[in-house]
Structure formats: C-alpha cells, structure tokens
Amino acid sequence: MSDDLLYQIALTQIPLIGPVQAKILLQHCNAEEIFHAKKSFLEKIEGIGPARAAKVTGFKDFSKAEQEIEFINKYGIKPLFITDDEYPKRLLNCYDSPTLLYYRGTGDLNAEKMLAVIGTRNHSDYAKQVTEKLIKELAEENVTIVSGLAYGIDGLAHKAALKNNLSTIGVLAHGLDKLYPQEHTSLAKDMIKKGGGLLTEYASNTKPDKHNFPTRNR
C-alpha cells in the first residue's frame, strides 16, 4: 500500500470534512497535498471556510489510518478512492459520493448491467415471489444484483441471484470487520466465493448504527 492510501483514509477522518467537502478539496489538490496545504489557502476555497480549514491543518493523528491499512492488508480488502478507475462510476452521480470505499470480493462494480433491489424486512409472500421471479428472469442477461444483505427482501435477492448464477454485491452499513445480521454470514461468504462481494464506505470498527442505513442506500 502506498503513502497515498494513508492520506486518503485520513481524509475521511477529519472532523467537519464529509464526502461533499472532500470532493471540493480534491478539485484543488490530491489527498496528501490537502494535509500539507496552508490554512490561508484552504479557508478561501468555497464550501470550506476557516472552521473546516482549521480542522484540516490541525489534523495530526494518523494512527487510526495506519490501523486501517493493517486491517486492509490482513484481510485482503481493496480500498477504492473516489478518483480510482475501479471506483463505482454510478456513485459519482451522487452529490455526496463516498470519498473512499472498502471492497472484499471480485464482482465488477462497474458491470454494464446492475440492478439494485431494496425492500422491506417484513415482506409478504407475494413480495417474495415477485423478487425471486424477477431475478430468475434476469439470469440470461448476466445482471449483477446489488442489495443490502439485510433481513427480508435484501437477503432474498442475494440468495436468488446465487441460485441463478448471478454475481451479487452486498452494500453494508458498517465496517468489514463484522457482518450484520450475523445470520447472513454464510450467505456473505457464498457471495464472495461465487464472484460477488461486500462493499462499504465505513472503516473497520464502525457499528451498524441506524443513521448509517439511509446513507448506505444511496
């Protein structure tokens, strides 16, 4: 892993600097340059200002970023920075595109045909039938099925994809050091083994807090 990754991870850890502000900063310099920039330069950038500039120049603790790199190396996780070629291009259409993603798997995140399946956890029998039928009919189209690995329709979508030999990717609301719900651990392993993967914008040790789920859904 290069030094670039250290600064890319650290960029996601600066207080007051979220995906929107990071994107603004990256229009002016790369991740490493951001940390070496002068406050007088940063505070003049529209959308940053004095308070955020002070948080950037005052950031000195890279220990958590270093720990994340150790975790990435240990578990074969692929970091995808927003400027990387393999970063999911469709996500760039979001105003708050995640600055950095963590990916475990081999599924193509920029596959030509992808379908996001989002549904209730407490589904009806009819919803189950429709989900399974839809994915079965897409089998010949080589569509990658994307969902959230949650209970209910999400889990059904992933299972239906595997049953029909389709790649399926789970987008998580927590770090890759855990899996929520735990009951889907075996399913997640099958997804990775059969050409899919697990994707998250959250670093390790990030719990599946409620506010992460709406953000994950984008």
C-alpha positions, 0 to 999 in steps of 0.5 A, spaced: 500 500 500 502 506 498 503 513 502 497 515 498 492 510 501 494 513 508 492 520 506 486 518 503 483 514 509 485 520 513 481 524 509 475 521 511 477 522 518 477 529 519 472 532 523 467 537 519 470 534 512 464 529 509 464 526 502 461 533 499 467 537 502 472 532 500 470 532 493 471 540 493 478 539 496 480 534 491 478 539 485 484 543 488 489 538 490 490 530 491 489 527 498 496 528 501 497 535 498 490 537 502 494 535 509 500 539 507 496 545 504 496 552 508 490 554 512 490 561 508 489 557 502 484 552 504 479 557 508 478 561 501 476 555 497 468 555 497 464 550 501 470 550 506 471 556 510 476 557 516 472 552 521 473 546 516 480 549 514 482 549 521 480 542 522 484 540 516 491 543 518 490 541 525 489 534 523 495 530 526 493 523 528 494 518 523 494 512 527 487 510 526 489 510 518 495 506 519 490 501 523 486 501 517 491 499 512 493 493 517 486 491 517 486 492 509 492 488 508 490 482 513 484 481 510 485 482 503 480 488 502 481 493 496 480 500 498 477 504 492 478 512 492 473 516 489 478 518 483 480 510 482 478 507 475 475 501 479 471 506 483 463 505 482 462 510 476 454 510 478 456 513 485 459 519 482 452 521 480 451 522 487 452 529 490 455 526 496 459 520 493 463 516 498 470 519 498 473 512 499 470 505 499 472 498 502 471 492 497 472 484 499 470 480 493 471 480 485 464 482 482 465 488 477 462 494 480 462 497 474 458 491 470 454 494 464 448 491 467 446 492 475 440 492 478 439 494 485 433 491 489 431 494 496 425 492 500 422 491 506 424 486 512 417 484 513 415 482 506 409 478 504 409 472 500 407 475 494 413 480 495 417 474 495 415 471 489 415 477 485 423 478 487 425 471 486 421 471 479 424 477 477 431 475 478 430 468 475 428 472 469 434 476 469 439 470 469 440 470 461 442 477 461 448 476 466 445 482 471 449 483 477 444 484 483 446 489 488 442 489 495 443 490 502 444 483 505 439 485 510 433 481 513 427 480 508 427 482 501 435 484 501 437 477 503 432 474 498 435 477 492 442 475 494 440 468 495 436 468 488 441 471 484 446 465 487 441 460 485 441 463 478 448 464 477 448 471 478 454 475 481 451 479 487 454 485 491 452 486 498 452 494 500 453 494 508 452 499 513 458 498 517 465 496 517 468 489 514 470 487 520 463 484 522 457 482 518 450 484 520 445 480 521 450 475 523 445 470 520 447 472 513 454 470 514 454 464 510 450 467 505 456 473 505 461 468 504 457 464 498 457 471 495 464 472 495 466 465 493 461 465 487 464 472 484 460 477 488 462 481 494 461 486 500 462 493 499 462 499 504 464 506 505 465 505 513 472 503 516 473 497 520 470 498 527 464 502 525 457 499 528 451 498 524 448 504 527 441 506 524 443 513 521 448 509 517 442 505 513 439 511 509 446 513 507 448 506 505 442 506 500 444 511 496 
